[in-house]
Amino acid sequence: MTKADLVELVTDAIAQTSGPMISKKDCARVVDAFLDAIKDALKEQKNIEVRGFGTFKIRNRKTRMARNPRTGAPVEVSARPVPVFKPSKELRAMVSDLDVSELADA
């Protein structure tokens, strides 16, 4: 799914509930603003929790040794923060086609 597909789905969902009050262009601005808010929060090392969907976090990776694929020489990869996403129990259950109570037992 692309961002354009997401804008299309959101526009259609709003049109079904409220009528055609929002244009695709305005909906694209809303989607862009939402994604920018997530990016800005992650940039500031903040966590974002969307109930029923999941959590976006920054995890710090440790320094590690890797190998150059051409030469085989060891290369040190420095420590750095990386964004991660942890889905909620509800989202994991929905994707797995399970009941949330079944997921808690696993």
N, C-alpha and C positions, 0 to 999 in steps of 0.2 A: 504494500500500500504506500502510495506517495503522499506528500503533503497536499497535493491537489485533490487526490481521492478523499483525504480526510476532510478538507474544506467542503467538498461536495456532500459527503455524508452528514456533516454538521449542519449545513444549509438546509438539506432535506429534512432533518430531524426538527429543526426550528420551524420550518414551513408547515410541518404536520401538526405541531402543537399550538403555534401562535399565528399561523398564517404567513404569507410571504412578506414579512416585515423587514427582513434583513437581506441585503444583496450578497452575492458571492464575494464581492470585493470587501465588504465590511466583515464578513465571516472570515476571510483570509487574514484580515488585520487582527481579529480576535485570536485566531490560531497562532499567528506569528507572535503576538504579544504574550500568549501563554508559554510558547517555547522559549522566547527571550527571557521571560521571568525565571524559568527553570535554569537556563544557561547562566544568567547573572547570579542566581543563588549558589549554583555549584562553583562558579568562579570565586565567590566569596567564602568557599569552604562550608556552606550551609547545607543541611539535609532538607529534602522536600518530601513530605508524606502526603499522598493522595489516598484517603480512606477508600478501601474496597478495590484499589488498583495496585498500589505498591509504593516503594520508597526509592528515591534517587539519593545516593550518597557519594561522598568522596572517600576513597580508600587509598591509603599510602602504601605503595609497593616498596619492598626493601631492595637494596642494591643486590645484584646477582651477577653471576658469570654466565656468559653466553659464548657461542662460537661464530666466527665469521664463516659463512657457508662456502665462500670461494677458497679461502686459505686454510681454514680450520683453526686459525689462531684464536686463542681465548680473548674475549672482549668484555670489559666490565660495563654493565648497564646500570646507570645511576638510579638512585631512589627517586620516585616521583609520585605525585597524586594522580589517580585515575578515577573517572566516574564509573559507578556501578549502579545497577538497578536490581532491587529485590522485590519480586511480585508478592502481593498479598495472598493470604490463604484462599480468599474468595476467587481471585484471578487464577491461581494454580488449579483450584477445583474445577472452575469453568473450562479451562483449557484441557484438563484431563477427563472431563465429562464425569466427575465424581461429585458426591455430596461433601460439603465442608467438614462434616463430622467424620467421614471416612479418611480425609486428609490428615486430621489431627491424630488419628491412631497410627498413621504410618511413620 
